[in-house]
């Protein structure tokens, strides 16, 4: 006996039925609308990359524990992309002599990570990637964070619904230097700090103590108190001044829900300066929604000239969680605006002609092909949430007048063919 194959999808990925895809397309349309309003253009690339691309800069946890990596038939080690930033850096490095900077690029790729599926994290998701290449000044940081802010507002969020937490890797490096912490221990500390919100205070403190010993308490006081940090580094510290300037520029644009958080790290090794994350403030979904930062040195691994860069990635899973939490999900609407029911099969040709006429006027039309009774045909339209129904019988064919029924209100009007599109599209 042949074994039946399961209808379940692979663990950690999703099937998109029409209602599910409708939500994802809603998110994508907002993403595209916002980034294109800032002049960004779309690019794409293959889902397959050389595994060495991620070993170079992404971070040990991602490479060793979270990638789908395999050896192909040509004995090459290949990875399903877990993120897009190394790919876009490779693309820019490949044509850095031909491209005209600054570049404003975006993409919405699907990404793969082998991790435990949970709320906000799946093994496959889609992610908006927005990157600005070729601008060293904080004007680039301001623009990128402004786009992140506009995306949240585009999703329907108010300023009270989210915070933008911000930090600078350069400031943390200054703190390491102040405490004379070696590069090796600094790397270890960065990984501990990145996990601060996912572990208890005791585990956090003990992990740091194992790394730097007696200076632990002073170190923690500095990284968890902004005033103490600024006092420790001095008011003339260039990196704190850069961050303050950025916050002032964002405030001037009306973006005031900014929080300076010295323990914000982001997990990728390639970040070199400003990092930020957008956080949901709702207690039911208090988590990071998306984030990004500066990666000025990433093109170095390709031997290309240095190009300053900043960007962010926003996932569709966390975006949908945010919409659900804040009751902002769009109401499902099918593509068909009108469903044509026919009383007899031999009237279907006439229905087809009417449908084509309406399509030419911009109306999306589905014709019933089931051959069921007209009442059952109308139930099909209702179950599929199609807003209008037209029933065609011999009387309609002879008179050239058609009943257009609004399925929500139940109202029905009889009109000539040339009036139907106006009723449906108004």
NORWO-V403085 format. One record per residue. N is the residue number from 0. NEAR is the number of other C-alpha atoms within 12 Angstrom. Layout:
n-><N:N>
near-><NEAR:NEAR>
//
This chain:
n-><0:1:2:3:4:5:6:7:8:9:10:11:12:13:14:15:16:17:18:19:20:21:22:23:24:25:26:27:28:29:30:31:32:33:34:35:36:37:38:39:40:41:42:43:44:45:46:47:48:49:50:51:52:53:54:55:56:57:58:59:60:61:62:63:64:65:66:67:68:69:70:71:72:73:74:75:76:77:78:79:80:81:82:83:84:85:86:87:88:89:90:91:92:93:94:95:96:97:98:99:100:101:102:103:104:105:106:107:108:109:110:111:112:113:114:115:116:117:118:119:120:121:122:123:124:125:126:127:128:129:130:131:132:133:134:135:136:137:138:139:140:141:142:143:144:145:146:147:148:149:150:151:152:153:154:155:156:157:158:159:160:161:162:163:164:165:166:167:168:169:170:171:172:173:174:175:176:177:178:179:180:181:182:183:184:185:186:187:188:189:190:191:192:193:194:195:196:197:198:199:200:201:202:203:204:205:206:207:208:209:210:211:212:213:214:215:216:217:218:219:220:221:222:223:224:225:226:227:228:229:230:231:232:233:234:235:236:237:238:239:240:241:242:243:244:245:246:247:248:249:250:251:252:253:254:255:256:257:258:259:260:261:262:263:264:265:266:267:268:269:270:271:272:273:274:275:276:277:278:279:280:281:282:283:284:285:286:287:288:289:290:291:292:293:294:295:296:297:298:299:300:301:302:303:304:305:306:307:308:309:310:311:312:313:314:315:316:317:318:319:320:321:322:323:324:325:326:327:328:329:330:331:332:333:334:335:336:337:338:339:340:341:342:343:344:345:346:347:348:349:350:351:352:353:354:355:356:357:358:359:360:361:362:363:364:365:366:367:368:369:370:371:372:373:374:375:376:377:378:379:380:381:382:383:384:385:386:387:388:389:390:391:392:393:394:395:396:397:398:399:400:401:402:403:404:405:406:407:408:409:410:411:412:413:414:415:416:417:418:419:420:421:422:423:424:425>
near-><3:4:5:7:7:7:8:11:13:14:18:22:24:22:17:14:12:16:20:22:22:21:29:34:25:27:36:32:21:29:38:30:24:29:37:22:18:26:21:27:22:23:22:21:24:20:24:30:32:27:29:26:35:38:29:23:30:32:28:20:20:28:31:20:17:29:34:29:29:18:16:15:8:8:9:15:21:26:32:35:40:43:46:42:46:39:38:39:42:27:28:36:27:19:18:24:14:11:17:14:19:23:32:33:37:39:35:36:33:31:38:32:30:29:25:16:20:16:21:29:32:28:30:35:35:36:37:44:44:49:47:43:40:32:26:25:24:32:25:32:42:38:35:42:47:38:43:44:42:31:38:39:24:27:36:27:29:22:25:19:30:37:34:39:37:37:40:40:40:29:38:42:30:29:36:32:18:23:26:16:25:18:17:14:23:26:26:25:35:34:28:32:34:26:23:29:21:15:15:14:16:13:17:26:27:21:25:32:22:17:26:27:19:15:20:23:18:23:33:33:21:28:37:23:18:24:18:19:30:28:18:26:27:19:16:13:20:17:28:34:20:27:35:28:20:35:34:22:24:30:20:15:19:16:29:24:30:34:28:33:35:39:38:39:41:41:33:36:33:35:38:31:38:47:45:46:38:44:35:33:24:24:13:14:23:22:29:33:39:39:40:47:46:44:40:35:29:36:33:23:24:25:16:21:20:23:32:34:43:46:50:44:42:44:39:38:35:34:44:36:31:37:30:23:24:26:16:23:24:22:15:22:24:26:21:28:35:42:43:43:42:37:29:24:22:16:26:26:20:26:35:24:19:37:33:21:20:31:22:14:20:20:26:27:34:33:37:35:24:22:21:17:18:25:18:18:29:33:22:28:35:25:17:24:25:31:37:42:45:44:37:39:26:20:17:25:25:13:15:21:23:32:31:33:31:26:25:15:12:15:15:21:21:24:21:21:28:19:21:35:29:16:29:32:18:10>
//
